[in-house]
């Protein structure tokens, strides 16, 4: 029989129970025991759901209170001394590493003041992991036995699971050297780390685990030879170690073919490959599966929400069965389902026709089971017929095609993506118009989304607050933000975005061709969840989306107020895209819609317009080559299409965060000013990489994901470090990102200190 497997299930809960619990714990509203109970209940709920659906291989240790890679750092004692010295309970150390901690001394506890570790994108997804940070003094050992404990939890419920853990080579390769050990190559620590992994695996075996899933997702990257050698050496050693469970070696998000030599012949029980992203690798990867090894066929998409085509997937799996036999093939999700919403049945307001095309995590669990049963010969005709009808209905849907949009796409030429003049000429006109001071200060866009804002937005959505009443409320919030910014003397203001639920969803709701969910939450990082809109057809902007609020904000002040938009690549990447049209076409459709908005903002008197692209790096193909080179060209072109219709004196800004950025890629956007997340970067070379950036730049000076408030002196120190490599006349002063998740008091203090630091340098450089 062909078995079914799920590589991981969303941990957030169908009603965001995890978010409520973690934030409740951070705010002192629940105890640690209450927090742990929520986690235990969610795990049990997820395991039972999969067992009841008929899944054969269910993952455990796919749960985390913040991030699965941060779990590994704590589990293996990769805890920098700046956190360890406080001797906090392990859960509090864990959260401090993820989000920072600033606490005054009390009668029962010492003061704590520590920033968070760096957070970066998980491959090309919108999930963020906390980067492991190693030093020469890192001493690997097990801090507890989380994977064992969770395996035993499931076992006590009568559910045999397959524990999943990210492998040692990926763990090291995805990490970095700490600021006191910059000469350290993390991979050099492999021999010291392996005994801790072996100890963990033996504990799992002793607990009754017969098989483990070890993820080495870096197998889909361009790996240097020493990393490939490390993969081969690691799993050869594990294969020689007695007393370990069987190992399924898993990769996802792309093809492993360039690294095939590193895994060929390894003494593991089986391999998992992603055939949704890379079906072309099938023949070559199937050829390396040994006579006693199993092939896990990742055929149900763990990254998107479109319903699986059962016939197409069954035909693909049958190719594997023909080569290996039914007992050596597993039907699986392509990756963990972490990246998809929990349950489509929670969506009562979706258009019924569109809803019929979608599949969320709970439905994907059922899809895996149906496909496995079908290729095993079971009678699932009713499910197959219903699926075929749905696939056919989508292909013929009237939601998809818009001839006007398609005609605009065909008319795109080089002129459409080129500003009227090069940056030096534009800068001269902008200087003459704005007269900004040296070290101009600004924010990235959003201000705290208070409980009052959320309550009134919810009333408006439900219809208990009229449009006129809601607009009056939003205008009052905009005025508060404008007056606050004037009070602390920021130079370039924003309207604060009180009307916006999310930087992509807000615009998507006003663009034709999108669909939206009510409960389609997906974890982005920690307790930050998003509801990605779904691109269902050709995209266009029926009317202005942000002009009214921007014009109102500008009417309140003599200072310049930025118009705030989300860029085409970010709108694409932070949505669930169509799978029947290439992403370039979807990006260009969004670019044209945003071009209309940018032009309308300019016509309404908005002289500075920020078009954010935090997902620019996220969209980069994982491997070098023609596909990556092409993406760099068309993604930059999409941004320029959106922003190049304005006059020279209109200043275009953009923003990027939480990625390893390429200065040349950003340069190709030709924005006048860019702001980049910087506060968690420890590498001094990062500044140097941008030292020759030709336009103006702001390196983010404080972490907006942490409640910690930097002092004026800390800001001065950071700016001083930057100015050793970056020219003062081109440097802007700003936070890392938007402030919507922060409280007002910490926002007031942080921005006040930031402005004071800017004025310190303004005085210093203008004497």
N, C-alpha and C positions, 0 to 999 in steps of 0.2 A: 504493500500500500504506500502511496505517496503521502507523506506527512505534511502538515501545515505548521508555519512558524510566524510569530510576530516578534520583531527585533526590539521593540520597546513601545510603551503606550504613554500618551500624555499624562503628566503627573499633576496637572493643575486642578483637576476635578471638574465635573460638568457645570458647576456654578461658581467656579473660581474659589473653591474652598481653601486651596493652598495660599493664595494671595491674602485672603482675609486673615488666615491664621498667622502667617509670617509677619505681616504688618501689625497685627495685634500684639504679637510677641515683642516686636521692636518698640512698640509704643507703650509697653508695660500693661496691656489690657488683658493678656492671658499669660499663664505660667508656662514654663518649659514643658511640664508634663502634659498640659493641654495641647501645646504645639505638637508634641510627639504623638499624641492620640489622633490628631487630625491626619498626620502623615500615615499612621498605621491603618486608619480607616480607609484612606484613599487607596493605599496599596491593596488592601483586601478587596475593595470594590473593583479595582482594575483586573486583578487576577481572576476573580469570580466571573466577571463579564466575559473574559476570554475563554475560560473553561466552559461556561455555559454555551458559548458559540461553537464549541467543538474544536478549538485550536489544540494541536498536539504539543507544540513546543512554545511555552510561555516564558517570557523573560522576567527575571527578578533583578534587583539592583539597578533598575532603570528609573528609580525615584531619587529626587534630591530636593532639599529645602531651598536650594539656590541654583546650583550648577553641578553637573556630574563630574566635570574636570576639577572643580574646586573640592569636591568630595575626595577625589584621588589625592590631591595635594595634602589634605588633612589626614587621610587614611595612612599615607606613606611618610608622614611627618615632614613634608616639604613646606615647613612653616618658618618664614624668615624671622630672625631674632626680634625684629621690631614689633611683631605680634606676640611671640612666645614669652617675651619678658614680662608681660602683664599677668601671666598665669591665670587667664580667664578660663571659665568652663569651655570645653572643646566646642560646643555649639556657638558660643559667643566669639571665640577665636575665628571660627568658620565664617560667621557673618561679618566680622571686622575685616577679614581678608577680602570679602566680596564687595563691601560697601563702605568701608572705613568706620571709625568709631571715635567720637569725641565726647568725653564724659567728665564732669567735674568730680573732685574728690568728695566723698561723704564719710559719715562716721564708720561705715561698714565696707567701703571700697575706695581704692586709690583712683586718682585721675587717670584718664586714658585719652591719648590723642594720636591717632594713626590714620594714615590715608589708605585707600583701597589699592589692591593690586590692579595691574593693567587688565582691561577687558577688551577683547577683540572678537571679530566675527568667526563663527564656526564654519570654516570653509566658505562656500558661496551661499550660505543661508542667512536669514535675519536673526538667527539665534546667536547670542554672545556668550562666550565662555571666559572664565577668569584664568588668565595665562599663568601656568606654573612658573615659579621663580626660584631658581636654584643658585646656590653659592658653594664655595669651597668647603664651607662648614656644614652643608646639608648632611644629616645623618639619617638614613632611611631606616624606618622601623614601622611596625603596625601600631596605629593609634586606634584601638578597638578593632572590631571586625564587622563593619556595616554590611558588606555583601553576604556574610555568613548569617548574620542576624535576620536579614530580610528573607534569605532562602528558608530559614527555619520558621519564620512567620507563615510563609506560604505552605510549608510542609505541615504545619499545625492545622491548617485549613483543609488539608487533604489534597493540596495542589503541588505536584512536582514541577519545579521551574528549572530553567537554564539560566544561571546567573550570568550577567553580562558585565564586562569591565573593559575599559579602554586599555590597550596593550602598552607595554613598557617603552617600546620604541616611539610610538606616536606620542605618548605622554612626555617624553624627553624632547622630541623633535618640535612639538608644538609649544614648548616652554621657552624660557630665556634665562640668561644669566642675570643675577641681581646686580644692583648698581655698585656693590663693593667687590664684585667678582667678574668684571666685564671680559676678562681674558679666559673665562671658563666656557668650554664647549659642552652644553648639557649632555650630549650623547656620550661623552667620556665617562659619565656616571653610571652607565648601563650595568657594568659588572657589580657595582655596589647596590643597585636597585633590584636586580633580579632575585636575590635571596628573599627579599620582602614579598615579591610576587609569588615565589614558590611557596613560602610559608602560608600566604593567603589561599593559594590553590589547594594545598594540603588540608587546611582547615575546612574548606568547602567540601572536599572529598570525605573527610571525617564526618561532616554533617549530613552526608548522604547525596551530595550532588554527583551525578554520573557524567555530566557534560557541562562545560562552560563555553560561553561565546566571548572570545577575545577580539575586540575591534582594533584593527590597525588601519584607520581611515586614511592615513598618509600614503597608503599604497596607490591612491589615485592622483598623487602629486608628482612633479618632476623631482625624483630623489637622486642625490649624488650617490656614487658607488659605495661610500662608507656606510650610508644609511641602509642601502639594500643589503650590504654584507651583514649589518647589525640585525636585520630582520631574519635572515637565514640562520645566523649564529644563535639568535635568541630562541627560535622555535625548534631548532635542532637540539639545543640544550634542554628545553622543556620536554621534548619527546624522549629524552634519555633519562629523565627524572622519574623515579618510581613513586607511586602513590598519588598521582595527579588524576583529576577527572579527564575525560576526553575533551579535546579542544576543537571547536569550530572557529576557524580564522575568518573574520568578516571584514569586508571593505564596502564602501558605498559612495555615492555621489559622482561616479565616473568610471572610467576604464582603468584596469590594472595592467594592461598589456606592456607598457614600457618597463614595468617592474616585475614582469612575469618570472624572470630568472630567479628573483629573490624568494619566490614562494614555491616554485616547482620542486617537487620531491620532499617537501617538508613532512615530518612525521606527525601530522595532525589528523583528526578524524574526518575533517571535512572543510569545505570552503563556502563562504557566502559572497556572491557578487551581485552588483546592481545592474540588472538588465533593462530597467526602465530608462536610466540615463545612458547606458552604453550597451545596447543589444548587439552591436557589431563585434563585441569581444567574445561572443559565445563559443565559436568553434575552437579558438585558441585556448580559452580557459578550461573548456570541457576536456581538452586533450591532456591537461596536466593532472586531472583528477585520477588518483591511483585506484587500483582494483578494489581496495578496501575502504575507499573514502567516499564521502557523501557530497553532493553538490546542492547547495541551497540557492534556489532560483529566485532572486528578488524581482518580482514581476508586478506587485501591487504598489503603486506609487506612494511613498512615504512623504513626499514633498508637495503634492498638489491635491486638489479636491475633486477632480473629475472622476466620474464613475469608470471603473475598469471595464474593458471590453473582454468579456469572458471567452469568446471564441478565439480572439487574437492571442490572449494570454495562454489559453489551453493549448493552442497549436504550438506556441513557443515552448511550453513546458514539455509537451510530448516529444519535442526534439531531444530534450535531455533524457527523457525516459527511454527513448529509442537507443541512446548511447550507453546509458548506465543501468537501466532497469528501474522499476518502480520503488524498490526498497532503498535505492541510493539517491533519490531525488526528494527534495523538500521544496514546497511552494511557500514563498515568504514575502513579506513586505520588503521593498527595496532598501529601506533604512528604518530607523525608529520612526514611529508615528508622532513623535514629539512635535513635529512641524505642522501638524494638521489639527483642526478643531476637534473637540471630543465627540459630539454626537449630532448628526443632522436632524434627529427627531426633536431637538430643542428649538428648531427654527419653524415657528408657526406662522411667520409673516412673509416668508419667501413666496414669490410667484410659484405656483404649483408646477408649472412646466419647467422652470429653471431648476427647482428643487429636485426634480427627477433626473437631472443630469449630474448631480453632485454626490460625493461620498466622503464622509468624515471618518475619523479614526474608528469609531464603533462599527460603521458600515464596512470599512476596509478589513476589519477583523473577519467579518462574514464573507467578504470577497475571497480572502485567502482560503477559507474553508471550502467554499463552493468550487473553486478552481482545483484544489487538491482532490476533492471528491470526484469531480468530473474526469480528471485524467486517471483516477483510480478505477473508473468504470461504474461508479454509483449513479443512481437515477436522480439527476438534478435538472431534468428537462424543463420544469416549470420556471426555475430560476434562470436557466439559459434563455428561454423564450422571452421572458420579461426583460432581461438585460439586452437582448438583441433589439427589441422594440424601442427601448430607451436610447440606445446608441444611434439607431436610425432616425429617431425623432430629433435628436440634437443636430445631426448632419443636415437636416432639412429645416432647421429652426428659422423663423423670421426675425429673431433677435440679432442675428449675426451680421448681415451685410448692409452697408450704407454706401451707396454709389457716390454721394458727395464727398465723403471722407476718402474713399479710394481714389477719386479724381484729384484731390489735393495732394495725396501722397505721390501720385505720378508726376505732379507739377514741381516737386521739390528740385531745386538746383543749387549750385554753389553760392550764388548771390544771397539766397535765403538764410544761409548760415554764416554770413560774414558781416561784422560791424562796419559802420560807415568809414571808420578810420582806425589805424593801429592805436594801441594803448597809449603811447606817449602823447599823441595829439589829443586823445580823449581826456587824458589826465590834465592837460593844460586847461581845457575848457571846464573840467570839473573843479579844479582848484580855483579858477576865477569865479565860479558860481557859488561854491560852498564855503570856502575859507575855513575848513576844518582846522583845529589846532594840531600841533604835534602830539603824537600818541592819542588819536581820537578814540573815545570809549563808546562801546555799544554792547548790546546783548544779542543773542542768537535769534530770539523771536518770542517765545512763549514765556508767560509769567505764571505764578502758582494758580493751579486749577483748584479753587477752594471748594469746600462742601457746598457752599451757597451756589456757586456756579453750576455744580453738577446737579443739584436739586432743581434749579430753575430750568436747566437744559432738559432734564427728564420730564418736567411738567410740560414744557413746550412740545416735546416729542409725543407725549401722551394726549396733547390737546387741551390740557387744563389751564394752560397759559396762552393767551392770544398772541399772534405775531407782533402786534403793536406793543403789548406788555413785555414780551421777550426782547424786542429791539430796545425798548427803554432800559431794561435791565442791563443788556450787553453794553449799551452806550455809557451807562453809569460805571461799569467795570472798566471800560476803556479809559474813561476820564480819570479814574483812580490811578491806573497804571501810568498815564501820561504825567499826572501831577507828581507821582512818586519819582519818576525818572528826572523830571525837572528839579525836584527837591535835592536829589543827590548829585545833580549836575552831570548826568550822562550827556554825551555830545550828539549821538544819533539815536533816536528813540524808535520804539516799536509800539504797536497797539496792544500787545499782550496776548492776543488770540483767545479771549474768553469764549468766543463763539465756536471754537473748534474742538471737536471730540478727539481727533487724531490728525496728524499732519498729512496722511494719505486719504483716510476715510472721508475727511471733510470735503476734499476736492472731488473724490470719487463720487460722492453723493450728488454732485452737481454736474457730472460728466455723463453724457449718454453713452451706454455700452457697458456700464458697471451694474453689478448686483451686490446686495449687502446682507449681512447676517445680523441677528440680534444677540446670539450667544456664541459666535464663531471665534472664541478667544484662542490665541496661540501665545505661548511664552516667548518673549524676546530676550529678557534677562531677568534674573532674580524675581521680584514681584511685579515686574513690568510686563503686561500682556497687551497684545494688539488684536484687533479684529480685521484682518486683511480683507479688503473688498475683492470681488471676483470679477475679472474681465470676461465678459460673455459675448461681446460683439465689437464692431468697429466703434471707435471712440471720437466724440466731438463735444464741444462746449456750447450748449444752447444759449447761455447768457453769462454775464459777468458773475464772478464767484466771490471776489474779495474787495472789490472797489469801494463799496459802500462803507465798510468799516475802516478802510485805510483813509478815505477822504474825511470821514468824521474825525478820526484821530488827528490828522494833519490840521484840521480846522481849530483844534484846541490849543495849538502851540506854534510859536515862531521857529522852534527847532525843527530839523528835518526828521520826518518819520518814515521808516522803511516800509514799503509794501512787502508782504511775506508770502511766498509761494513754495510749493514742493516741486522739485524738478522731475522731468520725464522718466529718468532712469529709476529714481526712488519710487515714483508712483507705480512703475512697472514691477520693480523688484519687491516692493512691500505689498503687492497685491498677489492674488493667485492668478497667474496669467493664463491666457488661452493656450491650449496645446495643439491647436489646429492651424496656427499662424505663427510665423517666426517672431522672435522677440524684437528684432530691429523694427519691423513694421509696426508693432504695438507701441514701441518707444517713439517712433516718428509721429504716429497719430496723437499721442499724448503731447509731444512737442508742439504740434500745430495748435492744439487746444490751449496750451499754456502761452503760446505766442500771442494769441488773441487776448488773453488776460493781461500779459505784460504790456501790450500796446494800449489796452484800455486804462491801465493804471497810469501810464505815462500821460495819456490824453487828459486824465483827471487831475493832473498836477503832482503826481507822486514822482519825486526826482531820484530816489534811491530804491531799488527793487532787489530783494534778495530771493534767489531761487536755489533752494537747498538741494544738495545731492549727497546725503550721507551714505546712500547705497551704491555709489559709483564703483567703489572697489569690490563690493560684494558681487556685482555682476560679472566680474572678470573671470573668464574661463580658467579652470584650475591648472591647466597645463600650458606651457609656452607653445608657440606655433602660430599657424595661420588663423585659427579661430580666435585666439587671444588678440593677435594684432588687429584683426578685423573689428573686434569689439571695441578696442581703444579708439578706433577711428569713428565708428558709427555712434558710440555713446557720447563722445565729445561733440559730434555733429548734431545729435539730438538736443543737447543743451544749447548749442549756438542757434539752432533753429528757433528755440523758445525765446532767446534773449537778444537776437541780433536785429530786431526790427525797430530799435529805439535810437534816439539821437545820441551824438557823442557825449553831451553833457549829462545824460541820464546814467547814473552809476549803477552797475550791475554787481551785486555781491553773490557769493555762494558759500556753502558750509559743508564740511565733511567731518566724520567722526568714527572712532573705534575700528580702524582698519590700518593696515600697513600700506600707506599711500605712495603713489608714484608721482613725484613732482612733474614729470613730463606729461603725464596723463591730465593732471590738473591744469597745467599750462595750456593744453590744447583746448580747454573750455573758453579761454580768453575772457574770463570774468575780471572786472576791475579790482575787486577786493575779495579774498577768500579767507575764511576762518576755519581753523583746523583744531580738533581735539588734541590736547598736548599734556594736560596736567598729570597723567599717569605714565608718561614716557620717561624712562630713566636713562635712555641712551643719548649721550651728547651728540652723537653723529646724526641724530634725527634732525636737529636744527640745521646742521651743516648741509644736509640734503636739500633744504629749501633756501639756502643762503643766496642762491643765484636766481630764485624765482623772480621773474621780471616785473610782475604787477605787485599790488599791495597785499599784505598778509597779516592775519591775527592768529597767534598760537594760543589756544585756550588755556586760561590761567587757573581755573579751579574746577573740580570734579562736581558736576551737577547731580550725579547719582548718589552722592553722599551728603548726609546732614551736617557734615563737618564744616566749620567756618574758618577759612584761612585769615590770618592777621594781615595788617597792612605791611608789616615787615616781611612776611612770607611772600606776598605779591612782589615787593621790591626786589627780593632776592631772585625770584623766578625771572622777572623782566631783565634784571641785570645779567643773568646767565644768557638769556636770549640775545641781548644786544652785543654780546661778545662775538656773535656770528652773523647777526642780522642787522641791516641798516636801520637806524632810528626813524628816518624820514618815511619809511615804508611800513612801519609796524603799527598795527591796530591792537587795542586792548579789549579783551572780551572773555566771557566764560567758555567752557568746553562746548556747551550745547544749550538747548532751551531749558527753562526753569519751571516747567509745568508741574513736575513731581515734588518740588521743594515747598517748604512752608514759608510764610511771608517774613517771619523774623530772621531766619537764617539768610533769606534772599536779601533783605535790607542790609544786614551786616556785611555779607560777602561782597555785594556790589559797592557799598560805601568804601570798604577797604580797597577794592580794586580801583575805584576812581581816585582815592587818595594816593595810591601808588603811581597811577598815571600822571597825576599832577606833580608828584615828586620828580619824575623824570622830565616832565615838561619844563619845570623850573630849572632843572639841572642843565638841559640841553639848549635852553634859550637865553642863558645868562651871557 
